Amino acid sequence: MTSMHQRELGSSIRKLMESDPAFRPVAYLSMEIGIKESLPTYSGGLGILAGDILKSAADLGVPMVGLTLLYRKGYFVQSFNTDGWQTEKPVLWQPVQELTLLPNQVSLTLQNREVHVRVWQYEIIGATGYPLPVYFLDTDFDNNHPDDRKLTWHLYGGDQLYRLCQEMVLGVGGLRMLRDLGYKNIETFHMNEGHAGFLTLELMREQGYYDLEKIRDQVIFTTHTPVPAGHDFFRFDLVDKVISQEALSNLKRMLPNADGVSMTELGIRFSRYVNAVSKKHAEVSRNMFNMPEIDWVTNGVHPGTWVSSGMRRLFNAHIPGWERDPGRLVQAVKIPPEDIWTAHQASKMRLLAGVMEQTGRQLDPDVLTIGFARRAAQYKRADLLLSNIRRLMEVGAGKIQLVFAGKAHPRDDGGKSVLQRLLTASQKVDEMIPIVFLENYDMDKGALITQGVDLWLNTPLRPREASGTSGMKCTLNGVMNFSVLDGWWIEGWLEDVTGWSVGPEPSESDMMHYDESLDAIDLYDKLEKKIIPTYYNNREKWIWMMQRTIALNGSFFNTHRVVREYCEKAYNISFRGM
C-alpha cells in the first residue's frame, strides 16, 4: 500500500470516527449556549462561556457534544421608554436558517401529558476541521399541547412551574435525545450549572435500580453562582404536579430529609467532580455548601472569537501557532509597541464608528475611553462610577468618555432601576463627560466594545462575581482591567502591570460585610492619580501594560486552557489536540 493510500485510508477512518456518536464520551449540558449573535439562545456570561468552551473543544479535537434548549422568542430585543425604563420584545429569528432539523423525536410525561421533543443541530467546526455537534431541544411543534409548545419559547422566563418543566425537558428529555441520537457510550455528563440536574433522575431510571455511586461515576458539575438566591429550588408539592409518582419517589430517595429539589444539590450530590469557576469562588462555594472537596477551574474566553482583526494579524505575524496554543501569547511582550498601539486604535475607531451609527454621538478617538458592558444585575453596580457626580466631574471632565451596554432580566426591576439611574445620571454630566449607552447588548456589541475601549471597568459587590468573563475578552486585545478584586481578577491582577484594583484587597472577614463606599472612593482616586496621568503623560508605560495584559492574562484566561483542565481533572481523557 502506498503512503498516499495509507494517508487517505487514515483520513477516512478518522472522519468516520469523528462523525460516529460512539466515539464521543463527553456530553456538555447547559441551559444556554451562545455560539454567535444570529443564534439568540443566550442571555449572558453563562451561555457565552458554554459556547466558548465548545468552540475550544472543537479547536482541540476533544470528542464531546453540546446540548441545550431552542428558545423561539430568543432573549428579547431591548429598548427604553421616555422615562429611561427598559422594555422588551421577542427576537424574530428562524431556526431553519441557522440549524438543521433532525428526524429524531423523544417524549416525556409532564403534568400528566406526553410532551414530544424534537432536535435541531448546529455543527461547530474547529480550527483543524474537527466537527463538534450542538443539539437544541424543541417542543414547539404540532404534536404537543399548546402550553407544552411554549416550554422552549423563553430563556429564564415564566414562573416556577414553567422553569421546572423546562429543566425536565433539558435533563430528562436531553438524555433521552442523546440516546436516540446514538450516544450510548458517554462516560461523562458535564452539567454546566444546576439546570440539567434532572439528568441524574433519568440516569437512575435507566439503570433500573438505586446505585448512587454508579450515577456519580458518570456526572461532573460546575457551579457558577455564589449567592443562595441564584440556585433553583422546587418544592415537592410543585414537583408532584409535574412528574410521575415513581419519579417523585426516586427524587425523595435521592434527596432525603429535603422538602424540595435543590438543583444545585442534585448536581453536587450526584457528581464525581464538582468545580467552581475561580479560586475565590471555590472558597465561597466550599463554605456555602459545606463541601471542602469543591475544586476550581477558572473561566476563560475563546481566543478566535474575541480577538480583534488587527490583533489577530499581529499575533499571526509575531506568534505563530498562538490560536491553537494561546499559551504562546506570553510572547506578546516582543511585539513592537507601535504596532500594538496602531492595532488598538483601529479597533477603537471601529467602536466609535459603531457608536456614531447607533446613537448619533461622535466620540473623540484621543480621549481615554472606559467601557462597562455586561448583564445588568444590581450586584454588578453599573452606576458606581456615577455615584458621586461632583467627584467624577472633578476627576474626569474633558479627560474621559464612557461606553455602557447591558440588559436587565425582564422581571428584574432592580436591574432596570440601575439602568434607569445610569441613563439619568449620564444626562447630568454629558457635556463634560460624554456617556453613551448601546442598546440591545449581544455578542457582536460585546466584541466591538471589549476590543475598542481603552480601559475595562468592573465593579461588582464582593463576593458575588463568581468569575466574570467580559474582562478576559479585553485582555486578548491588550485592554487593561480596572476592577474590584473578585472572581478571576484576583488571579489576573498585577497592580500597574495588567491593570488596577478597585477597593480594598479581599479578606475572609470582609467578604460579605465591608464598607461599599470605599470602592467608589478608591475608584475616583485611582482614575485621578494613576490611570488618567498614565494614559495622557506616559504612553510608553500604557503600551507596556497592554503587552503584559496580553502576555500574562490573555495567555491564561482562555477556554483552550479551561478545556485542557477539564480533560485532565474531570473528563479523564486525552485527545489529539493535547
Secondary structure as the mmCIF struct_conf table of DSSP 4:
data_model
#
loop_
_struct_conf.conf_type_id
_struct_conf.id
_struct_conf.beg_label_comp_id
_struct_conf.beg_label_asym_id
_struct_conf.beg_label_seq_id
_struct_conf.end_label_comp_id
_struct_conf.end_label_asym_id
_struct_conf.end_label_seq_id
HELX_RH_AL_P HELX_RH_AL_P1 SER A 3 SER A 19
HELX_RH_3T_P HELX_RH_3T_P1 PRO A 21 PHE A 23
STRN STRN1 VAL A 26 SER A 30
BEND BEND1 MET A 31 MET A 31
TURN_TY1_P TURN_TY1_P1 GLU A 37 SER A 38
BEND BEND2 LEU A 39 LEU A 39
BEND BEND3 GLY A 44 GLY A 44
HELX_RH_AL_P HELX_RH_AL_P2 GLY A 45 LEU A 60
TURN_TY1_P TURN_TY1_P2 GLY A 61 GLY A 61
STRN STRN2 MET A 64 LEU A 69
TURN_TY1_P TURN_TY1_P3 ARG A 72 TYR A 75
STRN STRN3 VAL A 77 PHE A 80
TURN_TY1_P TURN_TY1_P4 THR A 82 ASP A 83
BEND BEND4 GLY A 84 GLY A 84
STRN STRN4 GLN A 86 LYS A 89
HELX_RH_AL_P HELX_RH_AL_P3 PRO A 95 GLU A 98
STRN STRN5 THR A 100 LEU A 110
TURN_TY1_P TURN_TY1_P5 GLN A 111 ASN A 112
STRN STRN6 ARG A 113 ILE A 125
TURN_TY1_P TURN_TY1_P6 ALA A 127 THR A 128
BEND BEND5 GLY A 129 GLY A 129
STRN STRN7 PRO A 131 ASP A 138
BEND BEND6 PHE A 141 PHE A 141
TURN_TY1_P TURN_TY1_P7 ASP A 142 ASN A 143
BEND BEND7 ASN A 144 ASN A 144
HELX_RH_AL_P HELX_RH_AL_P4 PRO A 146 ARG A 149
HELX_RH_3T_P HELX_RH_3T_P2 LYS A 150 THR A 152
TURN_TY1_P TURN_TY1_P8 TRP A 153 TRP A 153
TURN_TY1_P TURN_TY1_P9 LEU A 155 TYR A 156
BEND BEND8 GLY A 158 GLY A 158
HELX_RH_AL_P HELX_RH_AL_P5 GLN A 160 MET A 168
HELX_RH_PI_P HELX_RH_PI_P1 VAL A 169 GLY A 173
HELX_RH_AL_P HELX_RH_AL_P6 GLY A 174 ASP A 180
TURN_TY1_P TURN_TY1_P10 LEU A 181 GLY A 182
STRN STRN8 THR A 188 ASN A 192
BEND BEND9 GLU A 193 GLU A 193
HELX_RH_3T_P HELX_RH_3T_P3 GLY A 194 ALA A 196
TURN_TY1_P TURN_TY1_P11 GLY A 197 PHE A 198
HELX_RH_AL_P HELX_RH_AL_P7 LEU A 199 GLN A 207
TURN_TY1_P TURN_TY1_P12 GLY A 208 GLY A 208
BEND BEND10 TYR A 209 TYR A 209
HELX_RH_AL_P HELX_RH_AL_P8 LEU A 212 ARG A 216
TURN_TY1_P TURN_TY1_P13 ASP A 217 GLN A 218
STRN STRN9 VAL A 219 THR A 222
BEND BEND11 VAL A 227 VAL A 227
HELX_RH_3T_P HELX_RH_3T_P4 PRO A 228 GLY A 230
BEND BEND12 HIS A 231 HIS A 231
STRN STRN10 PHE A 233 ARG A 235
HELX_RH_AL_P HELX_RH_AL_P9 PHE A 236 VAL A 239
TURN_TY1_P TURN_TY1_P14 ASP A 240 VAL A 242
BEND BEND13 ILE A 243 ILE A 243
HELX_RH_AL_P HELX_RH_AL_P10 GLN A 245 MET A 254
BEND BEND14 LEU A 255 LEU A 255
TURN_TY1_P TURN_TY1_P15 PRO A 256 ASN A 257
BEND BEND15 ASP A 259 ASP A 259
STRN STRN11 GLY A 260 SER A 262
HELX_RH_AL_P HELX_RH_AL_P11 MET A 263 ARG A 269
TURN_TY1_P TURN_TY1_P16 PHE A 270 PHE A 270
BEND BEND16 ARG A 272 ARG A 272
STRN STRN12 TYR A 273 ALA A 276
BEND BEND17 VAL A 277 SER A 278
HELX_RH_AL_P HELX_RH_AL_P12 LYS A 279 PHE A 289
TURN_TY1_P TURN_TY1_P17 ASN A 290 ASN A 290
TURN_TY1_P TURN_TY1_P18 PRO A 292 GLU A 293
STRN STRN13 ASP A 295 TRP A 296
STRN STRN14 VAL A 301 VAL A 301
HELX_RH_AL_P HELX_RH_AL_P13 PRO A 303 TRP A 306
BEND BEND18 VAL A 307 VAL A 307
HELX_RH_AL_P HELX_RH_AL_P14 SER A 309 HIS A 318
BEND BEND19 ILE A 319 ILE A 319
TURN_TY1_P TURN_TY1_P19 PRO A 320 ARG A 324
HELX_RH_3T_P HELX_RH_3T_P5 PRO A 326 LYS A 334
BEND BEND20 ILE A 335 ILE A 335
HELX_RH_AL_P HELX_RH_AL_P15 PRO A 337 THR A 359
TURN_TY1_P TURN_TY1_P20 PRO A 365 ASP A 366
BEND BEND21 VAL A 367 VAL A 367
STRN STRN15 LEU A 368 ALA A 373
BEND BEND22 ARG A 374 ARG A 374
HELX_RH_3T_P HELX_RH_3T_P6 GLN A 378 LYS A 380
TURN_TY1_P TURN_TY1_P21 ALA A 382 ASP A 383
HELX_RH_3T_P HELX_RH_3T_P7 LEU A 384 LEU A 386
BEND BEND23 SER A 387 SER A 387
HELX_RH_AL_P HELX_RH_AL_P16 ILE A 389 GLY A 396
TURN_TY1_P TURN_TY1_P22 ALA A 397 LYS A 399
STRN STRN16 ILE A 400 ALA A 405
TURN_TY1_P TURN_TY1_P23 PRO A 410 ARG A 411
HELX_RH_AL_P HELX_RH_AL_P17 ASP A 413 VAL A 429
TURN_TY1_P TURN_TY1_P24 ASP A 430 MET A 432
BEND BEND24 ILE A 433 ILE A 433
STRN STRN17 ILE A 435 LEU A 438
BEND BEND25 GLU A 439 ASN A 440
HELX_RH_AL_P HELX_RH_AL_P18 MET A 443 GLY A 452
BEND BEND26 ASP A 454 ASP A 454
STRN STRN18 LEU A 455 ASN A 458
HELX_LH_PP_P HELX_LH_PP_P1 PRO A 460 LEU A 461
TURN_TY1_P TURN_TY1_P25 ARG A 462 PRO A 463
BEND BEND27 ALA A 466 ALA A 466
HELX_RH_AL_P HELX_RH_AL_P19 SER A 470 THR A 475
TURN_TY1_P TURN_TY1_P26 LEU A 476 GLY A 478
HELX_LH_PP_P HELX_LH_PP_P2 VAL A 479 VAL A 479
STRN STRN19 MET A 480 VAL A 484
BEND BEND28 LEU A 485 LEU A 485
TURN_TY1_P TURN_TY1_P27 GLY A 487 TRP A 488
HELX_RH_AL_P HELX_RH_AL_P20 TRP A 489 GLY A 492
STRN STRN20 GLU A 495 GLU A 495
TURN_TY1_P TURN_TY1_P28 ASP A 496 THR A 498
STRN STRN21 GLY A 499 VAL A 502
BEND BEND29 GLY A 503 PRO A 504
HELX_LH_PP_P HELX_LH_PP_P3 GLU A 505 PRO A 506
TURN_TY1_P TURN_TY1_P29 GLU A 508 ASP A 510
BEND BEND30 MET A 511 HIS A 513
TURN_TY1_P TURN_TY1_P30 GLU A 516 GLU A 516
HELX_RH_AL_P HELX_RH_AL_P21 SER A 517 LYS A 526
HELX_RH_PI_P HELX_RH_PI_P2 LEU A 527 ILE A 531
HELX_RH_AL_P HELX_RH_AL_P22 ILE A 532 ASN A 537
HELX_RH_AL_P HELX_RH_AL_P23 ARG A 539 ARG A 548
HELX_RH_PI_P HELX_RH_PI_P3 THR A 549 GLY A 554
TURN_TY1_P TURN_TY1_P31 SER A 555 PHE A 556
BEND BEND31 PHE A 557 PHE A 557
STRN STRN22 ASN A 558 ASN A 558
HELX_RH_AL_P HELX_RH_AL_P24 THR A 559 TYR A 566
HELX_RH_PI_P HELX_RH_PI_P4 CYS A 567 TYR A 571
TURN_TY1_P TURN_TY1_P32 ARG A 576 GLY A 577
#
